[in-house]
């Protein structure tokens, strides 16, 4: 079901707040994985502010939905979300990735409240997610597991082993996403290790594939609703076509911003760009929302 105009605008407002906080965190830290953080922010926003059944007052609630950020370096985007939801103190963002901080560059489940699994060694998230989804089946629980992968991460063999397992065991209480920003640390994905035909690979491994604009909250919502309503025995993967550094014009689509530092001038330029980006997205929600 499409988002109502009111809901879409509210989610756009929250996503803008979180993008700005991601930029702030990068500035406070001195550097960070802002490119891939911004490309994934809309997925984080829609999951945490519409779909995830979680309770910040009970972070270990056994029936909570599980969320696994397989592309763990996007922790610089995830940390602001966990703060915004009330899992962690906002002051922790000011020490992100600094000595003795609880919030390292890859969020540690033993130190950061609301993190279900420590990730960062790429390729491990989907295998963990398949495990938590199978655990729900074995335990007779009805929680969902959501997993976000990076596209460069899909060079890893563990991803495809986990995909094979998910399809074989019919793990349909798992909804997987790929942040398809087409960039990785050393260059564009198709130059470093060709992924295309990417959707066909997932289909060949037994998945139903939904391809969407990963910077369109309405399309993301419709894809998640489709996956939750799926009555087949095939798991669903949502390939979210995104832009690395989305919202900050001078870093958008540039693989060199996989990791980078923001000086004062670049930070201020980023703030101005994010505001313009927000206004354009609000206009789209106003025009297309019902």
NORVENKA-V49873 format. One record per backbone hydrogen bond with DSSP energy under -0.5 kcal/mol. CO is the residue of the C=O (numbers start at 1). NH is the residue of the N-H. Records with the same first field share a line. If there is no record, write none. Layout:
BEGIN
CO=NH, NH
END
This chain:
BEGIN
3=290
4=8
5=9
6=10
7=11
8=12
9=13
10=14
11=15
12=16
13=17
14=18
15=19
16=20
17=21
18=22
19=23
20=24
21=25
22=26
23=27
24=28
25=29
26=30
32=34, 260
33=37
34=38
35=39, 245
36=40
37=41
38=41
40=44
41=45
42=46
43=47
44=48
45=49
46=50, 51
47=51, 52
52=54
53=65
55=58
56=59
58=61
61=64
66=146
67=69, 116
68=70, 148
70=72
71=74
72=75
73=76
74=77, 78
75=79
77=81
78=82
79=83
80=84
81=85
82=87, 88
83=86
89=92
90=93
91=94
92=95
93=96
95=98
98=101
102=104
103=97
105=107
107=109, 119
108=111, 112
111=113
112=115
114=116
120=122
121=124
123=127
124=128
125=129
126=130
127=131
128=132
129=133
130=134
131=135
132=136
133=137
134=138
135=139
136=140, 141
137=140
144=66
145=175
146=68
147=149, 177
148=70, 71
149=179
151=154
152=155
153=156
156=159, 160
157=161
158=162
159=163
160=164
161=165
162=166
163=167
164=168
165=169
166=171
167=170
170=172
171=174
173=145
174=176, 236
175=147
176=238
177=149
178=180, 240
179=151, 181
180=242
181=244
182=189
184=187
187=184
188=191, 192
189=193
197=201
198=202
199=203
200=204
201=205
202=207
203=206
208=237
210=212, 239
212=214, 241
213=216
215=217
216=220
217=221
218=222
219=223
220=224
221=225
222=226
223=227
224=228
225=229
226=230
227=230
235=208
236=176
237=210, 239
238=178, 240
239=212, 241
240=180, 242
241=214, 215
243=246
244=253
245=248
247=249
248=251, 252
251=254
253=255
254=257
255=258
256=259
257=35
260=32
261=263
263=267
264=268
265=269
266=270
267=271
268=272
269=273
270=274
271=275
272=276
273=277
274=278
275=279
276=280
277=281
278=282
279=283
280=284
281=285
282=286
283=287
284=288
285=289
END
